[in-house]
Amino acid sequence: MYILTTREMKDAEQFADEHGISYLTLMENAGNAISSRLERAFLTEKSGAPINRRVVVLCGSGNNGGDGFVIAARLAKRGCRVTTVLCGGEPATPESAEMYRRMQEQGLVPLRLFDRRAEVSAALATAELVIDAVFGTGFHGTLSLALQDLFAEVSVLPAVKLAVDIPSGVGENGVAAGAFAADLTYVPAALKKAHILSAAKPYCGRLQVVPIGIPDEAFLGIPPRVLIDRETALSLLPRRAADSHKGTHGTLLTVAGSRCYPGASLLAALAALRSGVGLCRVATIERNIPALCGQIPEAVWLPLAENSEGGIAAESWHTLKTVVHDSSAVLFGCGMTHGEDTGRLLDRLLQTELPLVIDADGINVLAEHIDSIGSAAPRILTPHIGEMSRLIGKPVSELKADPMACAAAFAKRYGVTLVLKDAVTVVAAPDGRVFAHLGGNAGMARGGSGDALAGIIASLLAQGMEATDAAVCGVYLHGAAGDAAAAENGLAGMLPTDLIAALPRVFLSLGR
């Protein structure tokens, strides 16, 4: 599924217009496609009988408002009691003006927000569905106080709130104060970069893309930005061969944990095993093993020397090197200290040609000599937004403004796969491909979730998946398991161990 900039979307629409699919046709297609989705989701009983709901459509003066006029006319023809509100004056584009004329021909007389504010409030008070078609993805700047007041009024209503293309007030430059908060956003043709900003996630609700007739050729040449979803995971995850054995599915070495964070090694290893790796060796300080090994009897434990900080001592390399080259992949950094010993161990691993996942304290020590990361061997880095800020010396606000561009530039420069973790997680490949994941939930925002993600990705890498494919599938599996855990335990009550326990159900749902 494509993810476009506002400019790229305009270019695609222009391509369609030049090839016989006019702007007016695209607007009509968008309005009708969204109306059809609404009819199935909100306006029809299970028996098939129609439900004539009270609907308020908030329309701007641009083409987003034109989509709203098409929807209003279609729903009114279907029998809904529709009130249309002009929120920005008369239609200002030829296409919007034409759809406005057609709507009025059906007898729909709009309310003007600034002239009939009390009537607008009365209509909203009884509305069962409120549709925001005021601004599109080209929005920038600030919302007027009048629109902020209107959207605040809508926000407390029990009605279902729908945005057309994107909630008004959300744009590529961020989210304006008082933006419309939708339960659901129907997006014509393709997702836009504004949709995948972490700040936009609470406003967009569930995102559904609706086709509007733009030919696939219109998207040729657009940088490869792809949504990570179920279909993406299904296309990449291999099936488990019936005649396989544990050696077929790889051996993962996890170097993780410390005196203060013993659970990190446990979570990473458990997630790795739940994700299908044939054998998982857990290398951690010796004092932690008696308390942990009984919780994962399937793991092989490798005791390491401890330094004065409670982390893994650099001298442990003598023990690690005996198993490193028997491993299909290595996971390094979960719950370790970020002192000199950790840096020295990472340097040793970077000199090997093994596929390597670097997480947490591994990333923290890498920040001091990032140029050493270069290698022909697969390297996956999994920083959260704060770690990424330290890694490249840029403020978090700058990273959040365009995470896809930031991740892509880093991955290309250093030849690695980057997993940039935030409310929206971005995966960037060294060849320029970028992926974004909108799943997951706020219940996953707690210590240990990152260890689980690193374990899943490392497990897939050890099983032979290409690095970027492993990262993409790992991010999907992690998010889907987090959503399953939240559904069962709630956002406040779920734990990373619940997420890991949900992984088998996610694999089952994928037929894997």
TORSETI-217925 format. One record per residue (C-alpha): residue number from 1; residue in one letter; chain; x, y, z negated. Coordinates in pm, 1 decimal. Layout:
BEGIN
- nr_rest_kette_px_py_pz
- NUM_A_A_X_Y_Z
...
This chain:
BEGIN
- nr_rest_kette_px_py_pz
- 1_M_A_0.0_0.0_0.0
- 2_Y_A_147.3_332.0_109.1
- 3_I_A_234.1_619.3_-124.9
- 4_L_A_254.8_949.6_63.9
- 5_T_A_343.5_1310.5_0.4
- 6_T_A_79.3_1571.1_76.6
- 7_R_A_274.3_1668.9_389.8
- 8_E_A_293.7_1308.4_508.8
- 9_M_A_-81.5_1268.6_464.9
- 10_K_A_-144.6_1579.3_674.5
- 11_D_A_86.2_1442.4_943.1
- 12_A_A_-103.7_1110.3_943.9
- 13_E_A_-436.1_1292.9_980.0
- 14_Q_A_-291.3_1498.6_1265.2
- 15_F_A_-173.4_1178.9_1435.9
- 16_A_A_-526.7_1037.4_1408.8
- 17_D_A_-676.1_1358.4_1548.8
- 18_E_A_-436.2_1352.1_1843.5
- 19_H_A_-534.9_991.6_1914.5
- 20_G_A_-908.9_1044.8_1928.6
- 21_I_A_-1012.7_1027.5_1561.6
- 22_S_A_-1105.0_1385.5_1480.1
- 23_Y_A_-1066.4_1559.5_1145.6
- 24_L_A_-1445.6_1574.6_1127.8
- 25_T_A_-1470.9_1198.5_1184.4
- 26_L_A_-1209.5_1133.8_914.7
- 27_M_A_-1407.5_1350.2_669.8
- 28_E_A_-1728.8_1167.4_752.8
- 29_N_A_-1553.1_831.7_721.1
- 30_A_A_-1410.8_928.5_380.8
- 31_G_A_-1744.8_1045.2_243.9
- 32_N_A_-1928.0_738.7_373.7
- 33_A_A_-1663.0_494.8_249.1
- 34_I_A_-1672.3_646.3_-99.1
- 35_S_A_-2053.7_648.9_-97.6
- 36_S_A_-2058.5_280.5_-5.2
- 37_R_A_-1827.9_198.7_-297.6
- 38_L_A_-2048.9_403.9_-529.2
- 39_E_A_-2361.2_228.8_-411.0
- 40_R_A_-2214.4_-111.2_-490.1
- 41_A_A_-2059.8_-8.7_-822.2
- 42_F_A_-2316.8_224.8_-978.2
- 43_L_A_-2632.1_246.0_-771.8
- 44_T_A_-2748.1_-112.6_-723.5
- 45_E_A_-2892.1_-364.9_-967.6
- 46_K_A_-2753.8_-718.7_-969.1
- 47_S_A_-3073.7_-817.7_-792.2
- 48_G_A_-2990.9_-576.8_-509.3
- 49_A_A_-3258.2_-323.7_-603.4
- 50_P_A_-3146.2_40.7_-581.4
- 51_I_A_-3098.4_259.9_-887.6
- 52_N_A_-3184.3_622.7_-814.3
- 53_R_A_-2945.6_792.9_-1050.4
- 54_R_A_-2904.8_1159.9_-1131.7
- 55_V_A_-2586.0_1278.8_-963.5
- 56_V_A_-2400.4_1610.8_-974.5
- 57_V_A_-2140.4_1676.7_-702.8
- 58_L_A_-1893.5_1959.8_-771.2
- 59_C_A_-1762.1_2091.5_-438.7
- 60_G_A_-1481.8_2329.7_-349.7
- 61_S_A_-1443.0_2536.8_-35.9
- 62_G_A_-1183.4_2315.9_135.2
- 63_N_A_-1188.2_1971.5_291.6
- 64_N_A_-1219.5_1799.3_-46.5
- 65_G_A_-1548.4_1985.4_-83.4
- 66_G_A_-1642.1_1864.0_265.4
- 67_D_A_-1600.9_1505.2_145.7
- 68_G_A_-1831.1_1597.9_-142.3
- 69_F_A_-2100.6_1732.4_94.3
- 70_V_A_-2096.1_1403.5_287.3
- 71_I_A_-2131.1_1205.5_-36.3
- 72_A_A_-2411.5_1428.8_-165.7
- 73_A_A_-2610.6_1392.0_157.8
- 74_R_A_-2560.9_1015.4_171.1
- 75_L_A_-2663.8_960.3_-192.4
- 76_A_A_-2965.8_1187.1_-156.4
- 77_K_A_-3079.5_993.7_150.9
- 78_R_A_-3047.9_679.1_-55.9
- 79_G_A_-3287.8_817.1_-315.7
- 80_C_A_-3055.7_958.7_-582.1
- 81_R_A_-3150.4_1290.1_-744.3
- 82_V_A_-2851.3_1495.6_-632.0
- 83_T_A_-2744.4_1841.9_-741.7
- 84_T_A_-2459.9_2001.9_-546.1
- 85_V_A_-2258.5_2281.6_-705.9
- 86_L_A_-2045.0_2525.8_-505.0
- 87_C_A_-1740.2_2589.4_-721.1
- 88_G_A_-1531.7_2800.0_-483.9
- 89_G_A_-1754.3_3002.0_-253.3
- 90_E_A_-1858.7_2922.2_103.5
- 91_P_A_-1686.7_2636.7_291.1
- 92_A_A_-1359.7_2766.7_434.6
- 93_T_A_-1268.4_2502.6_697.4
- 94_P_A_-1462.6_2414.4_1014.8
- 95_E_A_-1508.0_2053.9_905.1
- 96_S_A_-1629.1_2145.2_557.5
- 97_A_A_-1867.7_2405.7_700.7
- 98_E_A_-2017.2_2148.0_937.0
- 99_M_A_-2074.6_1894.4_658.7
- 100_Y_A_-2225.5_2172.0_446.4
- 101_R_A_-2470.2_2249.4_728.1
- 102_R_A_-2566.9_1885.2_767.4
- 103_M_A_-2623.1_1850.7_393.3
- 104_Q_A_-2852.5_2152.7_388.1
- 105_E_A_-3051.3_2009.2_678.8
- 106_Q_A_-3149.7_1730.1_440.9
- 107_G_A_-3302.2_1986.4_207.2
- 108_L_A_-3019.6_1994.8_-48.2
- 109_V_A_-2985.2_2352.5_-169.5
- 110_P_A_-2661.9_2395.8_-368.0
- 111_L_A_-2620.3_2585.6_-693.1
- 112_R_A_-2348.3_2848.7_-699.5
- 113_L_A_-2144.1_2802.7_-1013.7
- 114_F_A_-2087.8_3171.7_-1085.2
- 115_D_A_-2446.5_3281.6_-1010.8
- 116_R_A_-2644.6_2998.5_-1170.2
- 117_R_A_-2425.7_2869.3_-1449.6
- 118_A_A_-2714.7_2784.3_-1682.5
- 119_E_A_-2882.1_2570.8_-1415.1
- 120_V_A_-2552.9_2391.4_-1354.7
- 121_S_A_-2533.7_2304.2_-1725.0
- 122_A_A_-2893.0_2181.6_-1721.2
- 123_A_A_-2818.8_1949.9_-1430.1
- 124_L_A_-2504.0_1819.4_-1596.7
- 125_A_A_-2688.4_1750.1_-1920.8
- 126_T_A_-2900.8_1479.4_-1752.6
- 127_A_A_-2641.9_1355.2_-1500.7
- 128_E_A_-2546.4_987.9_-1493.6
- 129_L_A_-2266.3_1039.9_-1240.1
- 130_V_A_-2051.3_1351.7_-1193.3
- 131_I_A_-1833.9_1373.2_-881.8
- 132_D_A_-1535.0_1606.4_-860.9
- 133_A_A_-1468.0_1723.6_-502.5
- 134_V_A_-1329.3_2067.3_-584.6
- 135_F_A_-958.7_2042.0_-495.8
- 136_G_A_-753.4_1776.4_-318.0
- 137_T_A_-392.0_1669.6_-352.5
- 138_G_A_-268.6_2001.1_-217.7
- 139_F_A_-361.8_2175.4_-541.8
- 140_H_A_-95.1_2390.5_-704.5
- 141_G_A_-100.4_2671.8_-953.7
- 142_T_A_-358.8_2706.4_-1228.4
- 143_L_A_-729.7_2645.9_-1268.7
- 144_S_A_-955.8_2943.6_-1326.2
- 145_L_A_-1104.0_2979.7_-1673.6
- 146_A_A_-1447.3_2917.9_-1522.1
- 147_L_A_-1339.0_2579.2_-1384.3
- 148_Q_A_-1160.7_2488.2_-1705.8
- 149_D_A_-1483.4_2563.1_-1892.1
- 150_L_A_-1684.4_2354.0_-1642.4
- 151_F_A_-1449.5_2055.7_-1662.2
- 152_A_A_-1443.9_2074.6_-2042.4
- 153_E_A_-1823.6_2057.6_-2040.6
- 154_V_A_-1814.7_1752.7_-1812.5
- 155_S_A_-1550.7_1579.0_-2024.3
- 156_V_A_-1786.1_1527.7_-2320.0
- 157_L_A_-2078.2_1397.1_-2115.0
- 158_P_A_-2170.4_1026.6_-2124.4
- 159_A_A_-2191.1_1028.4_-1743.9
- 160_V_A_-1947.4_834.4_-1527.5
- 161_K_A_-1685.5_1075.0_-1392.2
- 162_L_A_-1551.9_1021.9_-1042.5
- 163_A_A_-1281.2_1215.9_-859.0
- 164_V_A_-1254.4_1229.7_-480.4
- 165_D_A_-889.5_1185.6_-372.1
- 166_I_A_-743.6_1322.6_-698.3
- 167_P_A_-883.0_1496.0_-1008.5
- 168_S_A_-895.1_1872.2_-960.6
- 169_G_A_-598.9_2035.0_-1129.8
- 170_V_A_-361.8_1743.4_-1057.9
- 171_G_A_-99.4_1795.9_-787.7
- 172_E_A_253.8_1705.3_-688.3
- 173_N_A_383.4_1979.2_-918.8
- 174_G_A_211.8_1834.6_-1225.9
- 175_V_A_-116.1_1873.6_-1412.9
- 176_A_A_-273.7_2213.2_-1474.4
- 177_A_A_-437.2_2301.8_-1805.1
- 178_G_A_-801.9_2197.6_-1814.9
- 179_A_A_-781.3_1946.0_-1527.3
- 180_F_A_-1078.2_1720.7_-1451.1
- 181_A_A_-1051.6_1386.5_-1633.7
- 182_A_A_-1195.6_1102.6_-1423.1
- 183_D_A_-1294.3_748.7_-1511.9
- 184_L_A_-1233.9_647.8_-1152.1
- 185_T_A_-1065.7_807.5_-850.6
- 186_Y_A_-1146.0_703.2_-494.2
- 187_V_A_-848.5_782.9_-270.6
- 188_P_A_-896.5_813.7_107.6
- 189_A_A_-640.8_629.4_322.9
- 190_A_A_-338.8_607.2_89.4
- 191_L_A_-211.1_690.3_-256.0
- 192_K_A_-26.8_1020.4_-291.5
- 193_K_A_287.4_1090.7_-492.3
- 194_A_A_79.6_1302.1_-730.4
- 195_H_A_-112.7_988.5_-832.8
- 196_I_A_198.8_819.2_-965.7
- 197_L_A_317.1_1098.8_-1193.9
- 198_S_A_303.3_978.9_-1554.3
- 199_A_A_126.7_1301.6_-1651.9
- 200_A_A_-149.7_1227.2_-1398.5
- 201_K_A_-229.1_877.8_-1525.8
- 202_P_A_-473.0_982.6_-1804.4
- 203_Y_A_-668.4_1198.4_-1557.5
- 204_C_A_-701.7_960.0_-1263.4
- 205_G_A_-856.8_664.5_-1443.5
- 206_R_A_-876.0_359.1_-1218.7
- 207_L_A_-750.9_422.8_-866.8
- 208_Q_A_-914.4_266.0_-562.2
- 209_V_A_-795.5_332.1_-208.1
- 210_V_A_-1064.1_344.6_62.3
- 211_P_A_-982.1_313.3_434.5
- 212_I_A_-1100.4_598.1_656.7
- 213_G_A_-990.3_484.5_1001.4
- 214_I_A_-638.4_626.0_1027.3
- 215_P_A_-442.3_381.6_1248.6
- 216_D_A_-140.7_205.3_1101.2
- 217_E_A_80.5_368.8_1362.0
- 218_A_A_25.3_702.1_1185.0
- 219_F_A_233.2_578.7_893.5
- 220_L_A_537.2_461.7_1091.8
- 221_G_A_853.9_639.2_990.4
- 222_I_A_727.5_729.0_643.8
- 223_P_A_980.7_639.6_369.7
- 224_P_A_899.7_295.3_225.8
- 225_R_A_709.8_369.4_-94.8
- 226_V_A_488.4_83.2_-207.8
- 227_L_A_241.4_23.1_-490.5
- 228_I_A_323.6_-271.9_-715.7
- 229_D_A_-0.5_-466.5_-744.9
- 230_R_A_-129.8_-821.8_-748.5
- 231_E_A_-93.6_-858.4_-371.0
- 232_T_A_267.1_-741.1_-388.3
- 233_A_A_348.7_-995.2_-659.5
- 234_L_A_174.1_-1277.9_-473.1
- 235_S_A_374.5_-1203.3_-159.8
- 236_L_A_705.4_-1228.8_-347.6
- 237_L_A_669.6_-1487.9_-623.7
- 238_P_A_784.2_-1833.4_-510.1
- 239_R_A_592.7_-2150.1_-587.8
- 240_R_A_749.2_-2410.0_-814.6
- 241_A_A_854.6_-2711.7_-611.4
- 242_A_A_701.4_-3041.3_-720.1
- 243_D_A_1037.2_-3221.4_-706.5
- 244_S_A_1231.7_-2958.2_-900.2
- 245_H_A_1429.0_-3001.5_-1222.5
- 246_K_A_1564.5_-2758.0_-1480.0
- 247_G_A_1874.5_-2691.7_-1276.7
- 248_T_A_1660.2_-2589.2_-982.3
- 249_H_A_1522.2_-2295.4_-1179.5
- 250_G_A_1848.7_-2143.6_-1291.4
- 251_T_A_2039.9_-2082.1_-1610.1
- 252_L_A_2013.4_-1743.4_-1779.4
- 253_L_A_2266.3_-1614.1_-2029.3
- 254_T_A_2130.7_-1340.4_-2256.7
- 255_V_A_2384.4_-1138.2_-2454.1
- 256_A_A_2171.5_-952.4_-2702.6
- 257_G_A_2089.8_-866.1_-3061.9
- 258_S_A_2274.4_-729.5_-3365.4
- 259_R_A_2243.5_-722.6_-3743.2
- 260_C_A_1976.5_-447.9_-3727.3
- 261_Y_A_1793.1_-579.8_-3418.5
- 262_P_A_1789.3_-959.2_-3435.1
- 263_G_A_1445.7_-981.6_-3275.6
- 264_A_A_1561.4_-830.9_-2945.4
- 265_S_A_1742.1_-1150.6_-2847.5
- 266_L_A_1438.7_-1357.5_-2946.3
- 267_L_A_1192.0_-1148.0_-2743.7
- 268_A_A_1410.2_-1138.7_-2433.4
- 269_A_A_1473.2_-1513.9_-2443.1
- 270_L_A_1112.4_-1606.0_-2509.7
- 271_A_A_992.8_-1383.5_-2222.4
- 272_A_A_1255.4_-1537.2_-1994.6
- 273_L_A_1146.6_-1891.6_-2075.3
- 274_R_A_778.6_-1800.8_-2035.2
- 275_S_A_870.3_-1666.4_-1689.5
- 276_G_A_1001.8_-1996.4_-1562.5
- 277_V_A_1379.7_-2007.5_-1602.1
- 278_G_A_1516.4_-2362.4_-1630.0
- 279_L_A_1760.9_-2299.4_-1914.3
- 280_C_A_1816.6_-1998.2_-2137.8
- 281_R_A_2134.7_-1954.4_-2340.5
- 282_V_A_2107.8_-1693.0_-2614.5
- 283_A_A_2441.3_-1541.8_-2717.9
- 284_T_A_2414.6_-1334.9_-3033.7
- 285_I_A_2590.7_-1284.0_-3367.2
- 286_E_A_2610.1_-1603.7_-3569.5
- 287_R_A_2424.7_-1472.8_-3875.4
- 288_N_A_2103.1_-1425.8_-3672.1
- 289_I_A_2078.9_-1772.4_-3527.1
- 290_P_A_1941.9_-1972.7_-3826.0
- 291_A_A_1643.6_-1740.7_-3858.1
- 292_L_A_1571.7_-1729.4_-3485.4
- 293_C_A_1645.2_-2069.9_-3339.4
- 294_G_A_1344.8_-2240.8_-3492.8
- 295_Q_A_1115.7_-1991.8_-3316.1
- 296_I_A_1245.6_-2093.7_-2971.9
- 297_P_A_1350.8_-2458.0_-2985.3
- 298_E_A_1377.3_-2459.5_-2604.6
- 299_A_A_1668.9_-2210.6_-2604.2
- 300_V_A_2039.5_-2295.2_-2631.5
- 301_W_A_2211.8_-2076.8_-2891.5
- 302_L_A_2566.8_-1950.7_-2867.6
- 303_P_A_2707.3_-1799.8_-3190.4
- 304_L_A_2931.9_-1494.5_-3147.6
- 305_A_A_3163.9_-1300.7_-3376.2
- 306_E_A_3029.1_-993.4_-3551.3
- 307_N_A_3205.5_-657.5_-3577.3
- 308_S_A_3194.3_-412.1_-3868.0
- 309_E_A_2892.1_-233.4_-3716.6
- 310_G_A_2683.9_-550.3_-3713.4
- 311_G_A_2712.0_-584.4_-3336.6
- 312_I_A_2877.9_-840.6_-3113.0
- 313_A_A_3256.3_-814.3_-3138.2
- 314_A_A_3467.0_-763.7_-2826.2
- 315_E_A_3667.0_-1077.0_-2912.4
- 316_S_A_3351.4_-1277.7_-2838.6
- 317_W_A_3445.9_-1260.0_-2473.0
- 318_H_A_3662.6_-1566.3_-2531.7
- 319_T_A_3345.9_-1757.6_-2620.2
- 320_L_A_3128.2_-1598.9_-2351.9
- 321_K_A_3366.1_-1667.0_-2065.9
- 322_T_A_3328.4_-2041.3_-2124.4
- 323_V_A_2961.2_-2021.8_-2016.7
- 324_V_A_2944.2_-1710.1_-1797.9
- 325_H_A_3037.0_-1885.6_-1477.4
- 326_D_A_2788.3_-2165.4_-1544.3
- 327_S_A_2508.7_-1906.8_-1548.4
- 328_S_A_2285.1_-1801.8_-1259.6
- 329_A_A_2238.3_-1454.4_-1407.7
- 330_V_A_2320.8_-1256.1_-1721.2
- 331_L_A_2103.5_-1021.8_-1927.6
- 332_F_A_2308.2_-776.6_-2133.6
- 333_G_A_2222.4_-505.4_-2385.8
- 334_C_A_1892.9_-575.0_-2564.3
- 335_G_A_1922.8_-474.8_-2930.9
- 336_M_A_2301.8_-438.3_-2927.0
- 337_T_A_2498.5_-152.1_-3078.5
- 338_H_A_2640.1_105.0_-2836.6
- 339_G_A_2990.9_115.5_-2978.5
- 340_E_A_3326.9_45.4_-2819.4
- 341_D_A_3292.9_-334.2_-2841.2
- 342_T_A_2970.7_-332.3_-2640.5
- 343_G_A_3141.5_-123.7_-2373.6
- 344_R_A_3438.2_-360.6_-2354.5
- 345_L_A_3211.7_-664.8_-2317.9
- 346_L_A_3011.8_-494.9_-2043.7
- 347_D_A_3334.4_-406.9_-1859.9
- 348_R_A_3425.8_-775.1_-1860.4
- 349_L_A_3088.1_-874.3_-1718.6
- 350_L_A_3103.9_-605.7_-1449.8
- 351_Q_A_3426.4_-763.2_-1325.3
- 352_T_A_3240.0_-1085.7_-1246.9
- 353_E_A_3025.1_-1142.3_-938.2
- 354_L_A_2726.4_-1267.8_-1137.5
- 355_P_A_2380.4_-1116.6_-1097.4
- 356_L_A_2339.8_-888.4_-1397.6
- 357_V_A_2051.7_-711.8_-1572.6
- 358_I_A_2162.2_-424.9_-1797.6
- 359_D_A_1918.4_-294.6_-2058.3
- 360_A_A_1908.8_-69.4_-2365.5
- 361_D_A_2251.6_-36.7_-2531.6
- 362_G_A_2415.3_-172.7_-2220.0
- 363_I_A_2282.9_135.4_-2039.6
- 364_N_A_2389.0_363.6_-2323.5
- 365_V_A_2752.9_252.7_-2299.8
- 366_L_A_2739.7_249.9_-1920.9
- 367_A_A_2654.2_621.4_-1923.9
- 368_E_A_3013.5_692.5_-2027.2
- 369_H_A_3158.2_532.1_-1711.7
- 370_I_A_2874.4_484.5_-1466.3
- 371_D_A_3106.4_460.0_-1164.9
- 372_S_A_3218.1_115.9_-1283.0
- 373_I_A_2877.5_-27.6_-1188.4
- 374_G_A_2961.6_-67.9_-819.4
- 375_S_A_2972.1_-429.0_-697.5
- 376_A_A_2851.8_-652.7_-418.7
- 377_A_A_2680.5_-862.8_-686.8
- 378_P_A_2316.0_-784.2_-771.8
- 379_R_A_2285.3_-530.2_-1053.7
- 380_I_A_1954.7_-429.4_-1213.3
- 381_L_A_1936.3_-140.7_-1461.7
- 382_T_A_1621.2_-99.9_-1674.5
- 383_P_A_1634.9_241.0_-1849.3
- 384_H_A_1336.6_415.2_-2003.5
- 385_I_A_1300.2_781.4_-1915.6
- 386_G_A_1511.4_895.9_-2213.8
- 387_E_A_1794.5_656.2_-2132.8
- 388_M_A_1782.6_768.1_-1770.4
- 389_S_A_1814.5_1128.2_-1883.9
- 390_R_A_2132.2_1041.2_-2072.6
- 391_L_A_2261.1_827.1_-1787.9
- 392_I_A_2254.8_1105.1_-1527.6
- 393_G_A_2265.9_1412.4_-1751.6
- 394_K_A_1933.4_1561.1_-1639.8
- 395_P_A_1642.1_1666.8_-1862.9
- 396_V_A_1341.9_1436.3_-1896.9
- 397_S_A_1115.6_1708.0_-1755.1
- 398_E_A_1311.3_1705.2_-1427.7
- 399_L_A_1288.7_1327.2_-1402.4
- 400_K_A_914.9_1327.4_-1467.6
- 401_A_A_860.3_1590.8_-1197.7
- 402_D_A_961.3_1343.9_-923.7
- 403_P_A_1054.3_1002.2_-1064.7
- 404_M_A_1044.9_830.0_-725.9
- 405_A_A_1300.3_1065.0_-571.7
- 406_C_A_1522.4_1049.3_-880.7
- 407_A_A_1518.2_668.6_-891.5
- 408_A_A_1575.1_636.5_-517.1
- 409_A_A_1874.7_868.4_-523.0
- 410_F_A_2036.4_681.5_-813.6
- 411_A_A_1978.7_335.7_-666.1
- 412_K_A_2123.3_438.0_-330.4
- 413_R_A_2426.6_615.3_-480.2
- 414_Y_A_2533.8_327.6_-705.1
- 415_G_A_2409.4_32.9_-499.6
- 416_V_A_2182.9_-103.4_-774.3
- 417_T_A_1818.2_-182.8_-833.5
- 418_L_A_1677.0_65.4_-1083.0
- 419_V_A_1370.6_7.3_-1302.0
- 420_L_A_1275.2_348.9_-1442.2
- 421_K_A_1031.4_283.6_-1727.4
- 422_D_A_759.5_532.2_-1821.4
- 423_A_A_379.6_541.2_-1827.6
- 424_V_A_419.8_484.2_-1452.8
- 425_T_A_719.3_258.6_-1385.1
- 426_V_A_925.6_307.7_-1069.0
- 427_V_A_1150.2_46.3_-905.9
- 428_A_A_1408.5_167.0_-653.8
- 429_A_A_1622.4_-51.4_-428.2
- 430_P_A_1967.1_36.7_-293.6
- 431_D_A_1830.1_19.7_63.2
- 432_G_A_1588.0_309.4_4.5
- 433_R_A_1269.9_120.8_-79.0
- 434_V_A_1073.4_257.7_-375.0
- 435_F_A_789.0_93.1_-565.3
- 436_A_A_552.5_230.6_-828.5
- 437_H_A_342.8_45.9_-1087.5
- 438_L_A_29.8_201.1_-1235.6
- 439_G_A_-73.4_-93.6_-1455.5
- 440_G_A_-1.0_-150.9_-1820.0
- 441_N_A_-136.5_44.4_-2113.1
- 442_A_A_-51.5_254.4_-2417.8
- 443_G_A_-46.1_-54.4_-2642.0
- 444_M_A_280.7_-151.9_-2476.4
- 445_A_A_448.9_163.4_-2607.3
- 446_R_A_626.8_-0.5_-2899.8
- 447_G_A_962.5_-151.1_-2982.5
- 448_G_A_1026.2_-485.4_-2816.9
- 449_S_A_825.2_-430.5_-2496.3
- 450_G_A_1141.0_-337.0_-2308.2
- 451_D_A_1317.4_-651.2_-2430.4
- 452_A_A_1030.9_-857.5_-2292.7
- 453_L_A_1046.8_-682.0_-1954.6
- 454_A_A_1422.9_-731.9_-1932.5
- 455_G_A_1377.9_-1101.5_-2012.4
- 456_I_A_1113.0_-1146.3_-1741.7
- 457_I_A_1321.2_-973.2_-1475.3
- 458_A_A_1638.1_-1160.3_-1571.9
- 459_S_A_1449.2_-1490.4_-1563.5
- 460_L_A_1329.4_-1427.9_-1207.3
- 461_L_A_1679.4_-1318.8_-1103.6
- 462_A_A_1829.1_-1636.7_-1251.7
- 463_Q_A_1574.5_-1841.6_-1055.2
- 464_G_A_1721.4_-1706.7_-734.7
- 465_M_A_1496.4_-1416.3_-646.4
- 466_E_A_1653.3_-1117.9_-469.7
- 467_A_A_1722.8_-840.9_-722.5
- 468_T_A_1460.5_-589.4_-612.6
- 469_D_A_1195.8_-861.1_-568.6
- 470_A_A_1271.6_-984.8_-921.4
- 471_A_A_1237.8_-632.4_-1060.1
- 472_V_A_911.3_-564.5_-874.8
- 473_C_A_753.5_-894.5_-979.9
- 474_G_A_884.7_-857.1_-1334.3
- 475_V_A_725.3_-515.0_-1368.0
- 476_Y_A_393.1_-648.8_-1238.0
- 477_L_A_394.4_-954.5_-1465.1
- 478_H_A_487.6_-741.4_-1766.2
- 479_G_A_204.8_-495.6_-1700.0
- 480_A_A_-54.8_-763.8_-1629.6
- 481_A_A_41.6_-953.3_-1946.0
- 482_G_A_24.5_-627.8_-2141.1
- 483_D_A_-325.4_-563.0_-2011.2
- 484_A_A_-430.1_-919.0_-2102.7
- 485_A_A_-285.0_-874.7_-2452.7
- 486_A_A_-467.3_-543.7_-2496.5
- 487_A_A_-796.7_-697.9_-2387.9
- 488_E_A_-759.5_-963.7_-2656.2
- 489_N_A_-593.9_-769.4_-2939.0
- 490_G_A_-665.7_-401.2_-2873.0
- 491_L_A_-421.6_-121.0_-2797.7
- 492_A_A_-337.3_-54.3_-3160.8
- 493_G_A_-310.4_-418.1_-3267.2
- 494_M_A_-125.3_-582.8_-2977.8
- 495_L_A_242.8_-670.8_-3011.3
- 496_P_A_513.6_-759.5_-2758.7
- 497_T_A_482.8_-1120.7_-2875.7
- 498_D_A_115.6_-1109.0_-2769.7
- 499_L_A_227.5_-983.7_-2428.8
- 500_I_A_473.9_-1271.2_-2394.4
- 501_A_A_206.2_-1518.9_-2505.1
- 502_A_A_-17.8_-1387.2_-2225.2
- 503_L_A_238.6_-1454.7_-1951.4
- 504_P_A_122.9_-1812.7_-1882.1
- 505_R_A_-231.8_-1684.2_-1817.1
- 506_V_A_-96.8_-1426.5_-1572.6
- 507_F_A_105.2_-1691.8_-1386.3
- 508_L_A_-202.3_-1915.1_-1376.7
- 509_S_A_-413.0_-1634.1_-1230.7
- 510_L_A_-153.7_-1602.0_-952.6
- 511_G_A_-152.8_-1974.0_-884.2
- 512_R_A_208.6_-2006.2_-994.4
